[in-house]
Amino acid sequence: MRAAPLVLRDGDREILQAWIRSTTMKSGLVLRARIITLAADGVAHAEIARRFDISRQTVINWRSRYLAHGIEGLHDEHRSGRPRTLDRDKLITTTLTPPPRKYGVTHWSSRLLADHLGIAHGTVSKVWSEYGVQPWRAETLKFSTDPELAGKVTDIVGLYMNPPENAIGTAA
């Protein structure tokens, strides 16, 4: 027995079509939008399942969710599991502030920050990736932590200002 075409609510076809055309929409939502629009066009469940390489039951489930909840029913439900305990704001704020002088570095590495905060370095890397943070690329002035910097700079500038007699590149 073939299911009757799905009747869409007012304005939903335009929303579903926009989801299908979107390049930023999550792929799961795009697939669900395609399932619902094909069901509304009267395409059989088995044919929709074949087109998207999914089970017939998946098509039936999404059709039922749409009937019960409309467009909102197509979004992911909250999953079970332990809630996040990491304070991501604190991690990002700490990342964007210079490390304490005791570490002797100009910016954080994931391992150093992880040790400082008492968390796994993979967690730091994952959060940095999610937020697009790259502390080693910060466009701010970095100060050297070398205690002998002033003497080294004086020596180098002195060589440029008064090069030795047989130095390469000096005019005769």
N, C-alpha and C positions, 0 to 999 in steps of 0.2 A: 504494500500500500504506500502510495506516494504522499508525502506531507504537503499540505496546502502552502502556498507562498506566504512567507512571513510578512506581516503588516507592520511597517515602520511607523514610529511616532512622528509627529510633525517636526520637520527640520532635521531629523536624524540622518537622512540620506546625505544631505550636504556636509554634515559633520563627518560622517563615515568616509565620504569621498575625499575630504580634506586630509583625513588621517592616511588614506591610501596614497595620496600624492606627496605627503610630507617626507622630507629627507631626514628629519630629526626625531620623528616619532619612534617609539620603541617597536621593534619588529613584531613582538607578540601582539601589540595593539593593532598593528597594520594587518596581521593575519586574521585577527578576530573581526576587524572591519570588513575584510574581504569575504569572510565566511557569512557574515550577516547580510551584506549586500547581495551576494549570490543567492542566499536563502530567500531574500525578498524578491529576487527576480524569478523565483520558482525553480531554481536548479535543485536537483535531487541531492539528498544527503550523501549518498554513495559517490556521486559525481564530484561534489565539493571535496570530499575526503580524498578521492583519487587525485584531483588537481593539486592539492597541497601536501600530499603524502602524509596524511593524518588518518586517524581512525574515524569511522562513521559516528561512533559514540562521542568523540570530541566535538563534532559538528552539532550533534543533538544537544550536548551540554551547553555550548555557547549560545545556541538558539534559545534554550530554556532560560539561561541567565539574562539574555536580552529581554525576553518576554516578561520576566519577573522584575527586572531592575532598570531596563532601558540602557542608555549609553553608559551609565555609571557601572552597570553590571559587567561591562567588558574589561574594566580595570582589574589589575591583580589584587587579590585579597591579601591581608596581612598574614604572614607565615608564622608558624610557631617557632619557638627557639628562645634562647637566652637574649634579653635585650642588650643593646650596646652599653658598655660601661665606660668606654674611653671618652674623655673630654676632648673632643676634636678641636674645639676653639682654643683650649689651653695649648694643645700641641702646635697648632698653627701660629698662635701668638708667640710661643717660645721660639719657634723656628725663625720668625721674622725679627727677633731681637738678637743682638750679638751675644755669642757665648761668653761666660765669665772668663776673666783674665787667667784664672788658674788652669784652664785647658790649653792656653797658648795657641789658639787657632783664630782665624778671622771669620769663619762661618761654620755652621753645624754640618756634620755628616749624619747619615741616618743611624749609624751605630753609636756615635757619641751622644746624640740626642736621646736615643733609646736608653742608654745607660744612665743618662742624667734624669730621665723621667721614670725609669724603672719599668720599661715595657720592652717588647720585642722589636728589633730593628726592622723586621718585615712589616710590622704594623705601621711604623713611621713611614716607610717607603710607600705603602699602600695609600695612606692618607695624603702624602705629598702628591702622589699620582692622581688621586681623585680631585684634589684642589688645584693641580697644575703648579705646585710650588717647586722651585728649583733654587735652593739657597746658594749654590755655587755660581749661579748666574745673576745674582742680585746686582742691580745697576746702582750700587752705592759705593762710596769710597771705602776701601778696606785698609785698615791700619796694620802695619807689621807689628808682630809681638816680639820681635828680636830685640833684646836689651842692648845689643851692640850696634843697632841700626845707625845711630847718629855718626859714630866713628867710621863705619863703612861708607856712608854717603859722602862724608868729608873726604875720604881717601879717593873715591871715584871721581868726584867733582874736581879734586886737586889734579888728578891725572889728565882730565880734559882741559883744564885751564892752564896747566903747565906740564905738558907731556915730556917724558925723558928724551934725551938727545937722539937716540937711535930708535925711537918708536916708529912703528909702521905707519905710513901715511903722512909723515911730517915732511914739509917742504924743505929742500936744502938751501 
